[in-house]
């Protein structure tokens, strides 16, 4: 599975954990925070099953477990068995008499009991011994989280109002396929996946970005299990509380600095000895299923601000520079007021967006998703003529399919042409041919093979 596909498929914590090797999962379950994070995100029925066997040290027959729910829920029970097996929370064992039983992962059982009941390994992050004389309140942390996270988003949309981002962040954007370089140009531009990324709510964006970072943990000389365990600890921290950096390993300290850059934690300086988790870090284990920031999220799909008229005019009631920059990706901006921006959708503005890799479907979805609440009173939300025209402008670019190839022409006879054409066609390398002009085009990869065949044929050798 490619990195990009793997990340796109990991829409929540469990789907990501399923992609990890068995040894990595077993190491993760040695930490109570991980076990509790995994447990709380399980479906309700799965949690009930785990609680019923949490204090049972031996395997439980699968048939007995099946009797705990109605026979009408057979499919749900099968999905439960499959999920917990893939997460290595339990495994199948053979019991006396040939019965099939299920046994909880010993490490998972031990550390989940420790997290729920206390005792066992110490798993929470400890606050410093001395209070912070320059403590930060929740309002400051919220503002800081927004500023740092939107710095990355501003860079993606090409806004000049962003601060510089680090080379690590640039590499992550490129690694994730969210931005690309055109023809060796040092200037990076947003991709189709990048625009789709901007359409996500903030919690989904953070989860996606962290997955990309964790995928490169080995290349950064970081321990994946240590980083994940720390993230789960952060998800159980208290907003507004400072925590100590004492006893942190060198790799975990580097990881903390990257979280600081993306706004997940606040730290005045590297050697401050303490840090504050922000809202961005509090619900990491829940993945994108929950909207973490509420009113903090500048891209929240629940707060519509766009009205599109049939004359292609776009009215955006916003004072967010990020939202304005998003609209400018596919609109020509005409006027800007303190809380209103007026633009127009044109053929050229859509073609420019399409050249950047943004699709017509994404543009239409964006306009509908962020429509002003007033538009819902008089449907349709987006005028059909606008949606259709955007798609028609997109189709204009799809009239031709471009492929690299090699042209063959100037055949001495129709027979020679037919022989070479049939040979290329049989091997699936024929792109195009014209019988009347005795011309054909083969793929660049198939050119060498076709050329060798033609030399043998023209010399009268065996074919």
N, C-alpha and C positions, 0 to 999 in steps of 0.2 A: 504494500500500500504506500503510495507516495505521501510525502509530508503534508502537502496541501490537502489531499483527499482525506487523510487521517484526521486532520484538524477540523475540516468541515463536518465530518461525521461525528466528532466528539462534542455533541451539543449539551451534555451535562457531565457531572462528575463520574457517574457510573460508566457511561460510554467511553470516557477517557481511560478509566482504570482497566477496562476490558482489553485495551490495546497493550497494556504493560506485561512484561514477562512474568511468569509465575514466581520466580525468585524475588523480583522487585515488589510484587504485591505482598508476599510473605514478610519481607522486611518492613514494609509500610505498616502492617498490622501489629508490629512491635511497639507502636506508638498509640497511646490512648486517644489522642486528638483525632488521628486518622480514623480509628474504629468508630468513634462517636459521630464524626462527620459523615462517614459512609452509612451508618445506621440511620441517622435522622433523615437522609434523603431517599431511603427505601420506601416503596409503596407500603400503605398501612398494613395490608395483610402479611407482607414479608416481615414487618416489625413484630407483629403478633407471634408469628412462628418462631422468630429468634428468641423472644422473651420467654416463650413456653419451654424452650430447651436450653436456655442460657445456663441454668444451674444443673443440667444433666451432663455428667462427665462421660457417658457412654453413648454409643450410637442408638438412634431411635428408628424402628422399622418404618420404611417409607409408606407401607400400607396403613399403619396407624396414623401417620400424619395426614394421609388422604381422607381419613374419616373425620378430621376436625372441621371440615367445611361441607356445605351441601354438595350433592352430586351435580348440581346445575353449574357449579363453578369449576368444572374440570379443566377448561382451557386456562383459566386464571391461575389454577394451581400448577399447571405445566409451565407457565411462564415464570412463576415464582421459583420453582425448582431450577429452571434454566438460568435465571438471573443470579441466584445465590451461588450456583455452581460456577458460572463464568467469573464471578467476583472472588472465588475461592474462599467464600465465607463458610461454606461447608463442602464436604466431599462424600462420595458414595463409598461404602464399605460393605463387605459381605459378612453377614451375621450367622450365628449358629442355625443350622437347619437350612442354609442356603437363602435365607431372607436378605433382601436388599435394605440396607439401613443408611442413614445420613448422620454424619458426625461433624459438629462445629469445629472450625479451625481453632486449635488450642490457643494460639496467640491472640486471635480475634476475641475469643471468649474471655480470656484473662484480662485483656486491656479494656474491653467494653465494660466488664464488671467494675474495673477500677475507675473508669470515667463516670459511670452511673452511680456507684456506691462510695467512691473514695478509696484511698489506699492504693497500694501498688506503686508503679513508677510515677514520679512527679512529672506532670505533662503540661502544665500551664506556664505561660511566660510570667516572670516575677517582676513586680515594680521595683524601682531603685529604693535603697534604704533611706535616702534623704529626699524630701519633697523638692520639686523643681521650683526654684525662685522665679523662673520665667515661664511659668506654665501657660499652656495654650488652651483656649476654650473651644467648644464644639463649632461655634460659628467660624472661627479662624481656620480650623481643620477642614471644614466644608469648602470654604473659599479656596484654600490651598489645593485641595484635591481637584476641584474644577479647573483651576488655573494650570496645574501640571498636566492633567490628562488632555485638556483642550489644546495644549501646546503641540502635542503629537497630531491631533486632528487638524489643527490649523496648517501644519506643515503639509499634510496630505492633500488638502484642497488648494495649496499654493497661496495661502493668505500671507501677506507680508507683515501681519501684526503678531506673528508668533515669535517666541524666543528661539534661539538655536537649540537643536536637539543633538544628543551625543551620537557618536559614530556607531555605538551599540544599537541605539534605537533605529538608525538608518539601516543597519544590517538586518535588523528584525523585520522592518517594513519590506525590504527586498526579499528576504528569506520567505516571508509569509505570502509573497505574491501580491501584496497590497499596492506596491509601487514598482516602477520599472524605469530603466534607462533606455532611451531611444538612440539606436545607432551609435553607441559609444559616447553619447552626450552625458556630461556630468550631471545635468539637470534631471531630476527624477520626476515622473508624472504618475498620476493615480491610474490604477488598472480597474478592470471590471469588478474583480473581487474587492478591490479597495473601496469602490463606491458602494458595493453591497455591505461592506463593513461599516461604512458611515450610516447606513440605514438602520443598523442594529441599535437597540437601547444600550445604555452605558454599561450595564452589568454584562451583557453579551460581549461587548467590545473588550472589556477587561479580561474576561475568561478566554476569549480567542487569543488575545495578545499574550497572556500568560502561558497558554499551551504552546505557542510558537517559541517562547523563551525557554520553557522546560524541554522542548524538543532539541534545543541546542545546548542543554546543560553540560553534557559530556564534553563538547568542544570548548566550553568555557572553564573546564576543570572544576565543575561543580558536582556535588553529589545529588542526584535527582531525588532520592528518598529523603535526604536532609532538607532540601528545598520544599518539597511537598509537605513534609511534616511541619515545617515552620509556617507555611501558608495556612494549614489547618489550625494551627495554634492561633494565628492572627484572626481567623474567622470566629474564634470564641473569646476574643479580647473585648474590652469595654471602651466605647467611644469616649474620648476625653481623658483617658487614663494613660500615663506614661509608663514605659516598660524599660527594663535594664538591658544593656548590650553586653554585660559581663558574661564571661565564659562562652562567648560566641566563637566558633571556629573562624579561620581566615576566609574560607569559601562562603560561609553564611554571612559574614560581614560584607563581602562583595555583593552577594545577592541582595542584602538589605539596601545597599546603595542604588541598585537598579530599581528596586521597589520605590525608593525615595524619588528617583527621577520621574517615575510614572504617576506619582501622587498617591501611592498606596500607603505610604508612611511619611510622617514629617519628622525631620531631624535637623536641628539648627546647624550643626556641623558634624563632620565625620567622627570626631573624638568627643562628642558630647556625653557619651555614656548612657544615653536614653533616647527613646523615640516614641512617637505617638501614631498608632494605627488610625487611618481615616476610614470613612464609610466605604471607600472602594475596596478595602481589605476585609470588611466585616462579614461579607456574605459570599466569599470566594467559593466555598464548598458547594453552594447551591447552584453554581454555574449560571447560565443565562435564564434560568426558569423564573427568577424573581427580579423585579426592577428595584435595584438597591437604592438609588439616589432620590427617587421621587421627584420633587420639584427641583432638585439639583441638576437633574439630567437635562442638558440643553438640547438633546436630540430625542427626548421622550416622545413616542408616537401618540401619546394620549393628549398632547397639547398641540392641537392643530393651529396653524397660523397662515395658511396659504389659501388664496382665492384665485381661481383661474377663470377668465371670461372667454366667451366664444370668439372674441377678436384677438385672441392669443396674448392678451395682457395678463400679467401675473402680479398680484398684490400680496406682499408678505408683511404681515403685521408683527415685526420683531425688531429688537435692538441688538440681537446677538450677531456679532461679526462672523461667527462660525456658520450660522444658518444662512447669512447673506452670501458667504463664500460658497456654500453648497449650491444655492440657487444659481450663482454665477457660472457654475459648471455647465449648465445647459440653457441659460437665459442671457439675453443682452440687457444689462441693467440700464435704466433710463433716469430714474430719479431716486434720491435717497433722503429721507426725513428722519427725525430722531427715533421714531418707532414704526416707520413704514418704508418699504422699498418697493419700487415699481419697476418691473422688467417686461420684456416681451420675448416670446418664443418664436424664433425664426428658423428658417431652413439651415442657415449657416451655423447658428448656435447649436442646433441639434447635431449637425454633421461634425462639429468640433468635439462635442461630447462623445459621439460614436467613434471618432478617431482615437480618443483616449481609452477606448475599451468599454465605455458605459453602454449598456443596451437600452433599446427603446422600452422594453418591459420594465427595466429598473426605473427609468424616468417617470413612466406612467404610475408605477407603484409608489414612488416617492411623493408625487403630487397628490395621489389619493390618500396615502397614509398620513400626510401632514395637512390635510385640508382643514380649513377653519370650521369650527362648530356650526357657524351659520349656514354652511353648505349642506349640512345634514338635514336642514329644515325644508329645503327645496331640491330633492334629488333630480337628476344624477349629481353625485359629488363632483365629478370631473366631466365637462362637456364631451360627449362622444366624438364630436368632430375633432377636438384637440387630440384625444387619444389615438384616433384613426390616422390623423395627419402625421403625428410623430412616428407611428409605425410605418407609414408610407415612405417617409423620408429615410427611415432605416432600410427599407427594402430597396431603395435606389442604389445603395452601396452593395447589395447582395446580388445584383444582376449578373456579375461575373465572378467566376472562381479562378483564382490565380494559382498556378502550379509551375514549378521549375521543370523544364524539359529540354530535349534536344530534337531539332528538326532534321528529318531525312527527306530529301527530294532528289530530282534529276535521275530518276530510275530509267534504265535503258528500255525496259519492257514492262507491260502490265503484269506478266508472270513473276518477275523479280519483286515487284511491289507487293503482290499478293503473298508471296512466300515470307517476306520479312514482316509484313503486317500480321499474318497469322501466327508467326513465331512470337512476336511481341504480345499479341493478344492472349495467347495461351499462358504466358508467364505473368499476365496481369500488369504489364508495364506500359501498355499502349494508352496514351492520353487522348489522342485525337487523330483522325485520318480523313483524307479526301481522295476518293477514287478518281474523280475527274482530273485533279491536278497531280495525282500520284505523289501526295505529300502525307507525312505522318509525323507525329510527335510522341516520343517515349519519355518516361521519367528519367531524371538525371541518375538515379540509382541503378536503373536498368540499362543505361546507355552502354556500359562496358560489355555486358553480356550480349546485347544485341549486335554491337560492333564486331565482336569476335565471331559470332555466328555468320554475319554477313561476309566477313573475310573468307571463312571456310566455304561458304556457298559460292562466292564469286570466283574462287579458285577451282571450283568443281569438286571440293573435298566432301567428306561425309558430313551429314547433318545430324 
